[in-house]
């Protein structure tokens, strides 16, 4: 009787083991398209044998644990590269927005951005407007007393000033868009910090209560870590109870189940944003992540673009006014400025000259309507090099400014292409370790099915033997 009862227990345990094997295989198949999931498998072990006069008698098998096919090394590498990818993607988005918004305005090369101007409209970009402006003075020099030529100068000056203002306004709008994107990224990062802390607590509670590994909860935590890594680079350290601490740039943000800090942005200087911990005063050295990429674009190429446009606008105001103010109009000298403003944002043509075209000062001597020395000098500004523009002409400086944005975007796109290739290789390598194989799981299903059927047959046989043994006493 004792032998049959032992065999009954053996068959029952076998049924339970193979049933759980089927459940694990089914769980794997259910998550076959879940990229955050790591394949699970049963770790089996034989149960303690029974000592008999004839030797140790086996009592079957049991489940030691449910193992997770996950590589901590590959997880760390994928997470780290996700930060680099996030940085490059955010930088690319910002520069592509700048290209789409400013490309035609600042005159990007035609192979970089499609022009939306009408055919033959050379004044659609700042480069075209500058060319039209100096050409109008050249025409005025040919006929300095001609009112039509003077009206052409006024129209080109108005158009040029409006072009600078519109470009500056679009840059302001880009800054606002990037600031909003930064706030969204910070909100997402702080939300993920809270979720990671909650998952830490759930993992510690489950593993402390059951003594087994919380595989699915760890999968979810790894997914949240990779989502956070896309936004900001961080470092983690494991705790003994399965939890982790998380730090950003050396500042602790998650301590086991507690969020001890959050992220915020602030203006460190005009047009310069930085990121810091809410409980800290110093900026964080983020290194990589979408936050860093957005900041790099905002305060790098786009900041340089604004600075170059302001430098060009200021030089244009100073040089044109320097030549124009001492001159003479058709009705004598006025001493009027040609342009007003302190940068691209407020550059404007003097409205008093617009109201009186005859007041344009094209002559260098009084009472000489046919004199064109001032108009010629203004036209020749187009050919002059300036130390303030790094020894370039006005047109060359404008073209350099436009090209710099195109090169920054092209460089970022090339880096991102290489980075995506690296990340794809890493994810494929991790998938070879952790991914679910349909063929393998189907094979496991068949194996566990057959094993379950055999165990059920054994249980049925033992049950029949027990019934016969009981009937012997009747």
C-alpha positions in Angstrom: 0.0 0.0 0.0 2.7 2.4 0.9 4.4 1.8 -2.5 1.2 2.5 -4.4 0.5 5.7 -2.4 4.0 6.9 -3.1 3.4 6.2 -6.8 0.1 8.1 -6.6 1.9 11.1 -5.2 4.6 10.8 -7.8 2.0 10.8 -10.6 0.1 13.8 -9.1 3.3 15.8 -8.9 4.2 14.9 -12.4 0.8 16.1 -13.6 1.2 19.4 -11.8 4.7 19.9 -13.2 3.7 19.2 -16.8 0.5 21.3 -16.4 2.7 24.3 -15.3 5.1 23.5 -18.2 2.1 23.9 -20.5 1.2 27.2 -18.8 4.7 28.6 -19.1 4.9 27.7 -22.8 1.5 29.2 -23.3 2.6 32.4 -21.5 5.6 32.6 -23.7 3.5 32.2 -26.8 1.0 34.9 -25.6 4.0 37.3 -25.3 5.6 36.4 -28.6 5.1 39.9 -29.9 5.9 41.7 -26.6 9.4 43.2 -27.1 9.7 43.8 -23.4 9.2 40.2 -22.5 12.0 37.7 -21.7 11.3 34.0 -22.4 10.6 31.9 -19.3 11.2 28.2 -18.7 10.8 25.7 -15.9 13.8 24.7 -13.9 13.0 21.1 -12.8 14.6 18.9 -10.2 14.1 15.4 -8.9 12.4 15.1 -5.5 14.0 13.5 -2.5 14.2 9.7 -2.9 12.8 7.2 -0.4 15.3 4.8 1.2 14.2 1.2 0.7 16.0 -2.1 1.5 16.8 -2.4 -2.1 18.2 1.1 -2.4 17.0 4.7 -3.0 13.6 4.8 -4.7 12.9 7.9 -6.8 9.7 9.9 -6.1 9.5 11.9 -9.3 10.2 15.6 -10.0 9.2 19.1 -8.9 9.7 22.6 -10.1 12.7 24.4 -8.7 11.8 27.8 -10.1 10.7 29.6 -13.2 13.8 31.0 -14.9 13.9 34.1 -17.1 16.2 34.0 -20.2 17.6 37.5 -19.7 21.2 38.9 -20.0 21.9 41.7 -17.6 24.9 42.8 -19.8 22.8 43.1 -22.9 20.1 44.9 -21.0 22.6 47.5 -19.8 24.0 47.9 -23.3 20.6 48.3 -24.9 19.6 50.8 -22.2 22.7 52.9 -22.6 22.4 53.0 -26.4 18.7 54.0 -26.0 19.9 57.2 -24.4 22.2 58.0 -27.3 19.4 57.2 -29.8 17.0 59.4 -27.9 19.5 62.3 -27.9 20.1 62.1 -31.6 16.4 61.7 -32.5 15.5 64.8 -30.4 18.3 66.8 -32.0 17.2 65.6 -35.5 13.5 66.6 -34.8 14.5 70.0 -33.7 16.8 70.7 -36.7 14.2 69.3 -39.1 11.7 71.7 -37.6 14.1 74.5 -38.1 14.7 73.4 -41.7 11.0 73.2 -42.5 10.3 76.5 -40.7 13.3 78.6 -41.7 14.8 76.8 -44.8 13.2 79.0 -47.4 13.5 82.1 -45.2 17.3 81.9 -44.7 18.0 80.4 -48.1 19.2 76.8 -47.4 20.9 75.1 -50.3 18.3 73.9 -52.9 19.4 70.3 -52.4 18.7 70.5 -48.7 15.2 72.0 -48.7 12.6 72.5 -51.3 11.8 76.1 -52.1 8.2 77.2 -51.6 8.7 80.5 -53.4 7.2 81.4 -56.7 9.4 80.8 -59.8 11.6 83.8 -60.4 11.1 85.3 -56.9 14.7 85.9 -55.9 13.6 87.8 -52.8 11.9 84.8 -51.1 14.9 84.2 -48.8 17.1 86.6 -46.9 19.8 86.0 -49.4 17.5 87.0 -52.2 16.2 90.0 -50.3 19.7 91.2 -49.6 20.5 90.8 -53.4 17.4 92.8 -54.3 18.3 95.5 -51.7 21.8 96.1 -53.1 20.5 95.9 -56.7 17.9 98.6 -56.0 20.7 100.9 -54.8 22.7 100.1 -58.0 19.6 101.1 -60.0 19.2 104.2 -58.0 22.9 105.1 -58.7 22.0 104.9 -62.4 19.1 107.4 -62.0 19.5 109.1 -58.6 16.7 111.6 -59.2 14.2 109.0 -60.4 11.3 108.6 -58.0 10.5 105.1 -59.4 14.1 104.0 -58.5 13.6 105.5 -55.0 10.4 103.6 -54.5 12.1 100.4 -55.5 14.8 101.0 -52.8 12.0 101.6 -50.2 10.2 98.4 -51.3 13.3 96.3 -51.1 14.3 97.8 -47.7 10.9 97.1 -46.3 11.0 93.6 -47.7 14.5 92.9 -46.2 13.6 94.3 -42.8 10.4 92.2 -42.8 12.4 89.1 -43.8 14.7 89.6 -40.7 11.8 90.1 -38.4 9.9 87.1 -39.7 13.0 84.9 -39.4 13.5 86.0 -35.8 9.8 85.4 -35.0 10.0 81.9 -36.4 13.1 81.3 -34.3 11.1 82.5 -31.3 8.3 80.1 -32.2 10.9 77.2 -32.5 12.2 78.0 -29.1 8.7 78.0 -27.6 8.0 74.6 -29.3 11.3 73.2 -28.0 10.5 74.5 -24.5 7.1 72.8 -24.7 8.7 69.6 -25.8 11.2 69.8 -22.9 8.3 70.1 -20.5 6.6 67.1 -22.0 9.8 65.1 -21.8 10.3 66.1 -18.1 6.7 65.1 -17.3 7.2 61.7 -18.9 10.6 61.2 -17.1 9.1 62.1 -13.7 6.1 59.8 -14.4 8.5 56.9 -15.3 10.5 57.6 -12.1 7.3 57.1 -10.1 6.4 53.9 -12.0 9.9 52.5 -11.4 9.6 53.1 -7.7 6.2 51.4 -7.6 7.6 48.4 -9.5 10.5 48.2 -7.1 8.0 48.0 -4.2 5.9 45.4 -6.0 8.9 43.2 -6.9 10.3 43.3 -3.3 6.9 42.5 -1.9 6.3 39.6 -4.3 9.7 38.1 -4.0 9.8 38.5 -0.2 6.4 36.8 0.1 6.9 33.9 -2.3 10.7 33.4 -2.4 10.6 33.3 -6.2 11.7 35.8 -8.8 9.0 38.3 -10.1 9.8 37.7 -13.7 7.0 39.6 -15.3 7.3 42.6 -13.0 11.1 42.7 -13.7 10.2 42.7 -17.4 7.9 45.7 -17.0 10.6 47.5 -14.9 13.2 46.9 -17.6 10.7 48.3 -20.2 10.2 51.4 -18.0 14.0 51.8 -17.6 14.5 51.7 -21.3 11.7 54.3 -21.8 13.4 56.5 -19.3 16.8 56.0 -20.9 15.4 57.3 -24.2 14.7 60.6 -22.3 17.7 60.8 -19.9 20.8 58.8 -19.2 21.0 57.3 -15.7 22.8 54.8 -13.5 21.3 52.0 -11.4 22.5 49.9 -8.5 20.7 46.7 -7.3 19.5 46.1 -3.8 19.4 42.8 -2.0 15.6 42.5 -2.1 15.3 42.9 -5.9 14.9 46.7 -5.9 17.2 49.3 -7.5 18.4 52.8 -6.8 18.5 55.2 -9.7 20.7 58.2 -10.1 21.0 60.8 -12.9 24.3 62.6 -13.3 25.3 61.5 -9.8 22.1 62.7 -8.1 19.8 60.1 -6.6 16.2 60.1 -7.9 14.8 56.7 -6.9 15.8 54.9 -3.7 14.1 51.5 -3.7 10.4 52.3 -3.5 10.8 56.0 -2.9 11.1 58.9 -5.5 13.4 61.2 -3.7 13.8 63.8 -6.5 12.3 64.9 -9.8 13.5 66.8 -12.8 12.8 70.4 -13.8 14.0 72.9 -16.4 15.1 76.5 -15.8 16.5 79.5 -17.7 20.2 79.8 -16.7 20.6 82.8 -19.0 18.6 84.4 -21.9 18.0 81.7 -24.5 19.8 79.1 -22.4 17.8 76.3 -20.7 19.3 73.7 -18.4 17.9 70.8 -16.4 18.3 70.3 -12.7 16.9 68.2 -9.8 14.0 69.9 -8.0 15.9 69.5 -4.7 19.2 70.8 -6.2 20.5 74.1 -7.5 23.2 73.0 -9.9 22.5 71.9 -13.5 22.7 68.2 -14.3 25.3 67.0 -16.8 22.9 64.8 -18.8 25.4 63.5 -21.4 22.6 61.9 -23.6 18.9 61.3 -23.9 16.1 63.2 -25.6 16.3 66.0 -23.0 20.0 66.6 -23.8 19.3 66.3 -27.6 16.6 69.0 -27.4 18.8 71.3 -25.3 21.8 70.8 -27.7 19.7 71.8 -30.7 18.0 74.7 -28.9 21.1 76.2 -27.4 23.6 75.0 -30.1 22.8 75.3 -33.9 19.6 77.3 -33.4 21.3 79.7 -30.9 24.1 80.2 -33.4 21.6 80.9 -36.1 20.0 83.6 -34.0 23.3 85.1 -33.1 24.5 85.2 -36.7 21.2 86.8 -37.9 21.4 89.4 -35.2 25.1 90.1 -36.0 24.2 90.5 -39.7 21.2 92.7 -38.9 23.3 94.9 -36.6 26.1 95.3 -39.1 23.6 96.1 -41.8 22.0 98.8 -39.7 25.3 100.3 -38.7 26.9 100.3 -42.1 23.9 101.5 -44.1 23.2 104.3 -41.6 26.9 105.3 -41.5 26.9 105.9 -45.3 23.3 107.2 -45.6 23.1 109.8 -42.8 25.8 112.2 -44.0 24.3 112.3 -47.5 21.9 114.6 -49.3 18.4 114.0 -50.7 16.6 115.8 -53.5 15.5 118.5 -51.0 18.8 118.7 -49.0 20.2 116.8 -46.0 18.0 115.2 -43.3 20.5 113.2 -41.2 17.8 110.5 -41.1 18.7 106.9 -40.3 17.9 104.5 -43.0 17.3 101.5 -40.7 16.3 101.3 -37.1 16.5 98.4 -34.6 19.0 96.6 -32.4 18.8 93.1 -34.1 16.8 90.9 -36.4 13.8 90.9 -34.2 13.1 94.7 -34.5 14.9 95.7 -37.7 12.8 98.2 -39.6 13.0 100.8 -42.4 12.7 104.4 -41.3 9.0 105.4 -41.8 9.9 109.1 -42.4 11.8 108.1 -45.5 8.9 105.8 -46.7 6.6 108.8 -46.5 9.0 111.0 -48.5 11.0 109.1 -51.2 12.8 112.4 -52.1 14.4 112.3 -48.7 16.5 109.3 -49.6 20.1 110.5 -49.5 21.8 109.3 -52.6 24.1 112.2 -53.1 27.3 113.1 -51.3 27.2 116.8 -52.1 24.4 119.4 -51.7 22.3 120.7 -54.6 23.4 117.9 -56.9 20.3 115.8 -57.8 22.4 113.8 -60.3 25.1 112.9 -57.8 25.1 109.2 -56.9 28.1 108.7 -54.6 26.1 107.6 -51.6 23.9 105.2 -53.6 27.0 103.7 -55.2 28.7 103.3 -51.8 25.6 101.6 -50.4 25.4 99.3 -53.5 29.1 98.4 -53.0 28.5 97.2 -49.4 27.5 93.9 -51.1 31.1 93.4 -52.2 32.8 94.5 -49.0 34.3 92.1 -46.4 33.8 92.9 -42.7 35.9 91.8 -39.7 32.6 91.5 -37.6 31.5 88.8 -40.1 34.8 86.9 -39.9 36.1 88.6 -43.0 33.1 87.6 -45.1 30.8 89.7 -47.2 27.2 90.1 -46.1 26.0 87.6 -48.7 28.7 85.1 -47.8 27.9 85.4 -44.1 24.2 84.7 -44.8 25.1 81.7 -46.9 27.4 80.4 -44.3 24.7 80.8 -41.7 22.2 78.8 -43.8 24.8 76.1 -44.7 25.7 75.6 -41.0 22.2 74.6 -40.2 22.1 72.2 -43.1 25.4 70.7 -42.1 24.3 70.3 -38.5 21.2 68.4 -39.7 23.2 66.2 -42.1 25.7 65.4 -39.4 23.0 64.4 -37.0 21.2 62.3 -39.6 24.4 60.4 -40.3 25.1 59.8 -36.6 21.5 58.6 -36.1 21.8 56.2 -39.0 24.9 54.6 -37.5 23.3 54.6 -34.0 20.2 52.8 -35.2 22.3 50.1 -36.9 24.2 49.6 -33.6 21.0 49.5 -31.6 19.3 47.1 -34.0 22.3 44.7 -33.7 22.2 44.9 -29.9 18.4 44.2 -29.8 18.8 41.3 -32.2 21.5 39.9 -30.0 19.3 40.2 -27.0 16.3 38.7 -28.8 18.5 35.7 -29.6 18.8 35.2 -25.8 15.5 36.5 -24.5 13.1 36.3 -27.4 10.3 33.8 -27.8 10.7 31.3 -30.6 7.5 30.0 -32.0 9.1 26.7 -33.1 10.6 26.0 -29.7 7.5 26.8 -27.8 5.3 24.6 -30.1 7.8 21.8 -29.5 7.6 22.4 -25.7 3.8 22.3 -25.9 3.9 18.9 -27.6 6.5 17.6 -25.1 4.6 18.8 -22.1 1.3 17.5 -23.6 2.7 14.0 -24.1 4.3 14.1 -20.7 1.0 15.2 -19.1 -0.9 12.4 -21.0 1.6 9.8 -19.8 1.4 11.1 -16.2 -2.4 11.0 -16.4 -2.2 7.4 -17.6 0.1 6.5 -14.7 -2.3 8.1 -12.3 -5.2 6.2 -13.8 -3.1 2.9 -13.5 -2.2 3.6 -9.9 -5.8 4.4 -9.1 -6.9 1.1 -10.6 -4.3 -0.8 -8.6 -5.3 0.9 -5.4 -9.0 -0.1 -6.1 -8.0 -3.7 -6.6 -5.9 -3.7 -3.4 -8.8 -2.4 -1.4 -11.1 -5.0 -2.9 -8.7 -7.8 -1.9 -9.8 -7.3 1.8 -13.5 -7.8 1.0 
